[in-house]
Amino acid sequence: MDDILGVISKRSKLVAMKNFDIQLDEEYAQKLAYIQQEADQDTIEAIKSSIELRYQQLQQQKTDPLAKLKQSKFIGCFKGETDLAANSEAIVRVASRREA
């Protein structure tokens, strides 16, 4: 009866279950099948674990500025020579001589 209603008992709390009807294109259907095979999971477990992984990533970004920066499209910046790209080999040689 609980299955019909979509409600389960969990530690004396009632939890409503959500039903989703999704359509995957061939690429994502293959990726899901691969995840299922490699992780030995059924469809529901594979989707739940994927959602959990993404959820954890987003939560980590929220609390860890470095993680958020690593996930961004920002490449980087630093203080240095303005012509580094054009003269990188010469600049490295000069810097190496200074350290030696």
CORJO-V928058 format. One record per residue. N is the residue number from 1. RES is the residue in one letter. PSI is psi in whole degrees, -180 to 180 (* if undefined). BURIAL is + if it has 24 or more other ideal C-beta (glycine too) atoms within 12 Angstrom, else -. Layout:
N	RES	PSI	BURIAL
N	RES	PSI	BURIAL
This chain:
1	M	-43	-
2	D	-37	-
3	D	-39	-
4	I	-40	-
5	L	-15	-
6	G	27	-
7	V	136	-
8	I	158	-
9	S	127	-
10	K	109	-
11	R	48	-
12	S	15	-
13	K	143	-
14	L	130	-
15	V	122	-
16	A	137	-
17	M	138	-
18	K	138	-
19	N	137	-
20	F	139	-
21	D	110	-
22	I	155	-
23	Q	128	-
24	L	140	-
25	D	174	-
26	E	-40	-
27	E	-49	-
28	Y	-29	-
29	A	-41	-
30	Q	-40	-
31	K	-41	-
32	L	-44	+
33	A	-40	-
34	Y	-46	-
35	I	-45	-
36	Q	-45	-
37	Q	-49	-
38	E	-34	-
39	A	-2	-
40	D	55	-
41	Q	151	-
42	D	178	-
43	T	-47	-
44	I	-46	-
45	E	-41	-
46	A	-43	+
47	I	-44	-
48	K	-43	-
49	S	-35	-
50	S	-42	-
51	I	-44	-
52	E	-43	-
53	L	-48	-
54	R	-39	-
55	Y	-46	-
56	Q	-40	-
57	Q	-46	-
58	L	-39	-
59	Q	-40	-
60	Q	-42	-
61	Q	-37	-
62	K	-38	-
63	T	-13	-
64	D	101	-
65	P	-36	-
66	L	-42	-
67	A	-40	-
68	K	-42	-
69	L	-41	-
70	K	-31	-
71	Q	-14	-
72	S	174	-
73	K	1	-
74	F	129	-
75	I	-51	-
76	G	166	-
77	C	158	-
78	F	167	-
79	K	128	-
80	G	-165	-
81	E	137	-
82	T	-21	-
83	D	30	-
84	L	-45	-
85	A	-44	-
86	A	-33	-
87	N	33	-
88	S	-43	-
89	E	-44	-
90	A	-41	-
91	I	-40	-
92	V	-41	-
93	R	-46	-
94	V	-45	-
95	A	-38	-
96	S	-40	-
97	R	-39	-
98	R	-38	-
99	E	-26	-
100	A	*	-
